Amino acid sequence: MAFRNISALLLACATLVNAQNGATGPNNGTGDRIFMEDEITVHLVTVGKVSHEFVPNLVAASPGDKIMFEFSSGYHSVIQSLYEWPCVASGAVEGRTGFASPPQAEATDELPTYWNLTINNTDPVFYYCGAPGSCVTWGMLGVINPTRETNLTAQIEIAKEAQYVLYPDATLPAAASASLSAVASSVLAESDPETTATSNASPTASTSAAAAPDDSRPALSTGTIVGIAIASVALVAIIGALIFYFGRNRGQMKALRESMHRTQGDNAAHRQSHAAHEMTVDGITYVPEHEPRVMSMKPGGFLPPYGAESRSKSPDTVSSHER
């Protein structure tokens, strides 16, 4: 669960940076609006709490995540649309009904209402508010998982230029379809001269053109950006650990060498201070037993004692030449 939460946060951060650079559109989100609910990542989007806006209007979500829309007063709703058809319910364009919340007539700023949407894949999903004037006047639109090729900036511009709103279960007239296609082509051509103009003939042709392979250079995916960020942090941590390890070992080796030098010096001084001195008595040199030059063959050694009494001559100790 913790890993999933961290992944969601990293994905949201990467998308936020990408959006602020103008790649996917204007992101009005501020602060962390992601939390966990029964091991499910939930993205909170307020509807109408800040003027006529979805906040945030750009969300990066993974399959299985949930979008929780929080409605304030203003008779707001959330209706799915398609790229290049900003204020038109998706069912009127492709014949397949998309999601649509009912208008939240009872919502107030003090007592908001909620409506949830579960994400099944990472495809871009656009939506708009059905309140009067919200979409075409205020540009109250949002997107989940946008890309460079399907960005929110162009969608908002098309909405304000087209000035056309269509609600769920309504039919899109042919004249309106042609007009919307022309507006979308014009806006996209002005925003990106390399963008191939979509067909104005019909919604089906426009959808086919939008789905055609794009020969333009692809942008880095969000996963790639997150991977690069994680790898960079790991590399910095490894380098720091190596510097600390070798630095500490170098200090330990230096301390060991200094300790060995001190020990050798102390041993030499100890040996010198405790070295036994030779003694000459009556012309005979005596060397103590522990002198290394002497090899004692039996306990006690073979040296005579040093005392004066040992030097008294007796018949048993007189040399043969004195007799």
C-alpha positions as CSV (number, residue, x, y, z in Angstrom):
1,M,0.0,0.0,0.0
2,A,2.8,2.4,0.9
3,F,4.6,1.7,-2.4
4,R,1.4,2.4,-4.4
5,N,0.9,5.6,-2.5
6,I,4.5,6.7,-3.2
7,S,4.1,5.8,-6.9
8,A,0.9,7.8,-7.2
9,L,2.6,10.9,-5.6
10,L,5.6,10.6,-7.9
11,L,3.4,10.3,-10.9
12,A,1.4,13.3,-9.9
13,C,4.6,15.4,-9.3
14,A,5.9,14.4,-12.7
15,T,2.7,15.4,-14.4
16,L,2.5,18.7,-12.5
17,V,6.0,19.6,-13.7
18,N,5.1,18.7,-17.2
19,A,1.9,20.7,-17.1
20,Q,3.6,23.8,-15.7
21,N,6.0,23.7,-18.7
22,G,3.0,24.0,-21.0
23,A,3.2,20.5,-22.4
24,T,-0.3,19.3,-21.4
25,G,-2.1,22.5,-20.4
26,P,-2.6,24.9,-17.5
27,N,-2.6,23.2,-14.1
28,N,-4.5,25.2,-11.5
29,G,-3.9,22.6,-8.8
30,T,-2.3,23.6,-5.5
31,G,-1.2,21.3,-2.7
32,D,-1.7,17.6,-2.2
33,R,-5.2,16.3,-3.1
34,I,-4.3,12.6,-3.1
35,F,-5.2,10.2,-0.2
36,M,-5.8,6.5,0.4
37,E,-9.1,4.9,1.0
38,D,-9.2,1.1,1.6
39,E,-5.9,0.8,-0.4
40,I,-7.3,2.8,-3.3
41,T,-5.7,6.0,-4.4
42,V,-8.3,8.8,-4.4
43,H,-7.8,12.1,-6.3
44,L,-10.0,14.9,-4.9
45,V,-11.3,17.4,-7.5
46,T,-13.4,20.4,-6.3
47,V,-16.1,21.6,-8.7
48,G,-17.1,25.3,-8.5
49,K,-15.4,25.9,-5.2
50,V,-13.0,28.3,-6.8
51,S,-15.2,30.3,-9.2
52,H,-16.0,28.3,-12.4
53,E,-13.1,25.8,-12.2
54,F,-12.2,22.2,-11.6
55,V,-9.4,22.2,-9.1
56,P,-7.1,20.6,-10.1
57,N,-8.2,20.6,-13.7
58,L,-5.4,18.2,-14.6
59,V,-5.1,14.8,-12.9
60,A,-2.6,11.9,-13.4
61,A,-4.2,8.7,-12.3
62,S,-3.4,5.0,-12.6
63,P,-5.9,2.1,-13.4
64,G,-7.9,1.4,-10.3
65,D,-7.6,4.9,-8.9
66,K,-10.7,6.9,-8.0
67,I,-11.6,10.5,-8.9
68,M,-13.8,12.1,-6.2
69,F,-15.6,15.2,-7.4
70,E,-16.7,17.6,-4.7
71,F,-19.5,19.9,-5.8
72,S,-20.1,23.4,-4.4
73,S,-23.1,25.6,-5.2
74,G,-23.8,26.5,-8.8
75,Y,-25.8,23.6,-10.3
76,H,-22.5,22.0,-11.6
77,S,-22.1,18.6,-13.2
78,V,-19.3,16.6,-14.8
79,I,-19.8,15.3,-18.4
80,Q,-17.3,13.3,-20.5
81,S,-16.3,14.9,-23.8
82,L,-13.6,14.1,-26.5
83,Y,-10.5,16.0,-27.6
84,E,-11.4,18.7,-30.1
85,W,-15.1,18.5,-29.0
86,P,-14.8,20.2,-25.7
87,C,-18.4,21.0,-24.7
88,V,-20.1,18.2,-26.5
89,A,-21.1,15.0,-24.7
90,S,-18.9,12.1,-26.0
91,G,-21.9,10.0,-26.9
92,A,-23.1,12.5,-29.6
93,V,-19.7,12.3,-31.4
94,E,-18.7,8.6,-31.3
95,G,-22.1,7.0,-30.5
96,R,-20.9,5.5,-27.2
97,T,-22.2,7.0,-24.0
98,G,-19.6,8.4,-21.7
99,F,-19.9,9.2,-18.0
100,A,-22.1,12.1,-16.8
101,S,-23.0,13.1,-13.3
102,P,-26.4,14.6,-12.6
103,P,-26.5,18.3,-11.9
104,Q,-25.8,18.8,-8.2
105,A,-28.7,21.2,-7.4
106,E,-28.6,20.6,-3.7
107,A,-24.8,21.2,-3.2
108,T,-23.8,24.2,-1.2
109,D,-20.4,25.6,-0.2
110,E,-21.0,24.6,3.4
111,L,-22.5,21.1,2.5
112,P,-20.9,19.9,-0.7
113,T,-22.0,16.8,-2.5
114,Y,-19.8,14.1,-4.0
115,W,-19.6,11.9,-7.1
116,N,-17.0,9.3,-7.8
117,L,-15.4,8.0,-11.1
118,T,-13.2,4.9,-11.3
119,I,-10.3,5.0,-13.8
120,N,-9.9,1.8,-15.9
121,N,-6.8,2.8,-18.1
122,T,-4.3,5.5,-18.7
123,D,-6.0,7.0,-21.9
124,P,-6.7,10.7,-21.9
125,V,-10.2,11.5,-20.6
126,F,-11.7,15.0,-21.0
127,Y,-14.7,16.4,-19.3
128,Y,-16.6,19.7,-18.9
129,C,-19.1,21.3,-16.6
130,G,-22.7,21.4,-17.7
131,A,-23.7,24.5,-15.7
132,P,-24.9,27.4,-18.0
133,G,-22.0,29.3,-19.3
134,S,-19.3,27.3,-17.5
135,C,-17.8,25.5,-20.5
136,V,-17.9,28.1,-23.3
137,T,-17.6,31.3,-21.2
138,W,-15.3,30.2,-18.3
139,G,-13.5,27.4,-20.0
140,M,-14.5,25.0,-17.1
141,L,-12.9,21.9,-18.4
142,G,-10.7,19.1,-17.0
143,V,-8.6,16.2,-18.2
144,I,-7.3,12.9,-16.7
145,N,-3.9,11.7,-18.0
146,P,-3.3,14.3,-20.8
147,T,-0.5,14.0,-23.4
148,R,1.4,16.5,-25.5
149,E,-0.8,15.6,-28.5
150,T,-4.1,16.0,-26.5
151,N,-3.6,18.9,-24.1
152,L,-5.9,21.0,-22.1
153,T,-4.8,24.4,-23.4
154,A,-6.1,23.7,-26.9
155,Q,-9.3,22.1,-25.6
156,I,-10.1,25.3,-23.6
157,E,-9.3,27.5,-26.6
158,I,-11.6,25.4,-28.9
159,A,-14.4,25.7,-26.3
160,K,-14.3,29.5,-26.2
161,E,-14.0,29.8,-29.9
162,A,-16.8,27.4,-30.8
163,Q,-19.4,28.6,-28.3
164,Y,-21.3,25.4,-28.6
165,V,-22.7,23.2,-25.8
166,L,-24.4,19.8,-26.2
167,Y,-25.7,17.7,-23.3
168,P,-26.0,13.9,-23.0
169,D,-28.7,12.2,-25.0
170,A,-28.9,15.1,-27.5
171,T,-28.1,14.8,-31.2
172,L,-25.3,16.7,-32.9
173,P,-26.6,18.4,-36.0
174,A,-24.4,18.1,-39.1
175,A,-24.0,21.9,-39.5
176,A,-22.7,22.1,-35.9
177,S,-20.4,19.2,-36.4
178,A,-18.8,20.8,-39.4
179,S,-18.5,24.1,-37.6
180,L,-16.8,22.5,-34.6
181,S,-14.4,20.6,-36.8
182,A,-13.4,23.8,-38.6
183,V,-12.8,25.7,-35.3
184,A,-10.7,22.8,-33.9
185,S,-8.6,22.7,-37.0
186,S,-8.0,26.4,-36.9
187,V,-7.1,26.5,-33.2
188,L,-4.7,23.5,-33.5
189,A,-3.0,24.9,-36.6
190,E,-2.4,28.2,-34.8
191,S,-1.1,26.5,-31.6
192,D,1.1,24.0,-33.5
193,P,1.9,24.7,-37.1
194,E,3.1,21.1,-37.5
195,T,-0.2,19.7,-36.4
196,T,-2.0,17.9,-39.2
197,A,-5.4,19.5,-39.8
198,T,-8.3,17.2,-38.9
199,S,-11.1,16.5,-41.4
200,N,-14.1,18.8,-41.4
201,A,-16.4,16.3,-43.1
202,S,-17.9,14.4,-40.2
203,P,-17.3,13.5,-36.5
204,T,-16.2,10.0,-37.7
205,A,-13.6,11.4,-40.0
206,S,-12.3,13.7,-37.4
207,T,-12.0,10.9,-34.8
208,S,-10.2,8.7,-37.4
209,A,-7.7,11.5,-38.1
210,A,-7.1,12.0,-34.4
211,A,-6.4,8.3,-34.0
212,A,-3.9,8.2,-36.9
213,P,-0.2,7.5,-36.0
214,D,1.7,10.6,-35.2
215,D,5.1,10.9,-36.8
216,S,6.2,13.7,-34.5
217,R,8.9,13.0,-32.0
218,P,7.3,11.4,-28.9
219,A,7.8,12.9,-25.6
220,L,9.1,11.2,-22.5
221,S,6.5,9.2,-20.7
222,T,5.6,10.0,-17.2
223,G,6.9,6.6,-16.1
224,T,10.3,7.4,-17.7
225,I,10.5,10.7,-15.9
226,V,9.7,9.1,-12.6
227,G,12.3,6.4,-13.3
228,I,15.0,8.9,-14.1
229,A,14.2,10.8,-10.9
230,I,14.4,7.7,-8.7
231,A,17.6,6.6,-10.4
232,S,19.2,10.0,-9.9
233,V,18.3,9.9,-6.1
234,A,19.7,6.4,-5.8
235,L,22.9,7.3,-7.6
236,V,23.5,10.3,-5.4
237,A,22.9,8.1,-2.3
238,I,25.4,5.5,-3.5
239,I,28.1,8.1,-4.3
240,G,27.6,9.6,-0.9
241,A,27.9,6.2,0.8
242,L,31.1,5.4,-1.1
243,I,32.7,8.7,-0.2
244,F,31.9,8.2,3.5
245,Y,33.1,4.6,3.4
246,F,36.5,5.3,1.8
247,G,37.0,8.4,3.9
248,R,36.4,6.6,7.1
249,N,38.7,3.7,6.1
250,R,41.5,6.1,5.2
251,G,41.2,7.7,8.6
252,Q,41.2,4.3,10.3
253,M,44.4,3.2,8.4
254,K,46.2,6.4,9.4
255,A,45.3,5.9,13.0
256,L,46.4,2.3,12.9
257,R,49.8,3.2,11.4
258,E,50.3,5.9,14.1
259,S,49.4,3.4,16.8
260,M,51.9,0.9,15.5
261,H,54.7,3.5,15.4
262,R,53.9,4.5,18.9
263,T,53.9,0.9,20.1
264,Q,57.2,0.1,18.4
265,G,58.8,3.2,20.0
266,D,57.4,2.3,23.4
267,N,58.7,-1.3,23.1
268,A,62.2,-0.1,22.1
269,A,62.3,2.3,25.0
270,H,61.0,-0.4,27.3
271,R,63.7,-2.8,26.2
272,Q,66.4,-0.1,26.6
273,S,65.3,0.9,30.0
274,H,65.1,-2.7,31.2
275,A,68.2,-3.9,29.5
276,A,70.5,-5.7,31.9
277,H,74.1,-4.4,32.2
278,E,77.2,-6.5,32.3
279,M,79.3,-6.6,35.5
280,T,83.0,-7.2,35.8
281,V,84.3,-8.6,39.1
282,D,88.0,-9.5,39.6
283,G,88.5,-9.3,35.8
284,I,85.6,-11.6,35.1
285,T,82.6,-10.3,33.2
286,Y,79.2,-11.5,34.3
287,V,76.1,-11.3,32.1
288,P,72.7,-11.6,33.7
289,E,70.6,-14.7,33.0
290,H,67.9,-12.8,31.0
291,E,70.5,-11.3,28.6
292,P,69.7,-12.7,25.2
293,R,73.4,-13.6,24.5
294,V,73.2,-16.1,27.3
295,M,71.7,-19.5,26.7
296,S,70.8,-21.1,30.1
297,M,70.7,-24.8,29.9
298,K,69.0,-25.4,33.3
299,P,66.7,-23.6,35.7
300,G,68.5,-20.9,37.5
301,G,71.3,-20.5,35.0
302,F,75.0,-21.0,35.4
303,L,76.2,-17.6,36.5
304,P,77.5,-17.0,40.0
305,P,75.9,-14.5,42.3
306,Y,77.1,-10.9,42.3
307,G,77.6,-10.5,46.1
308,A,80.9,-9.7,47.7
309,E,80.8,-12.9,49.8
310,S,80.9,-14.9,46.6
311,R,84.4,-13.4,45.9
312,S,86.1,-14.8,49.1
313,K,88.7,-17.4,48.3
314,S,88.5,-20.8,49.9
315,P,90.4,-24.0,49.1
316,D,87.4,-25.1,47.1
317,T,87.2,-22.0,45.0
318,V,90.9,-21.1,44.4
319,S,92.2,-21.6,40.9
320,S,94.7,-24.3,40.4
321,H,97.5,-21.9,39.5
322,E,97.3,-20.3,43.0
323,R,98.0,-23.4,44.9
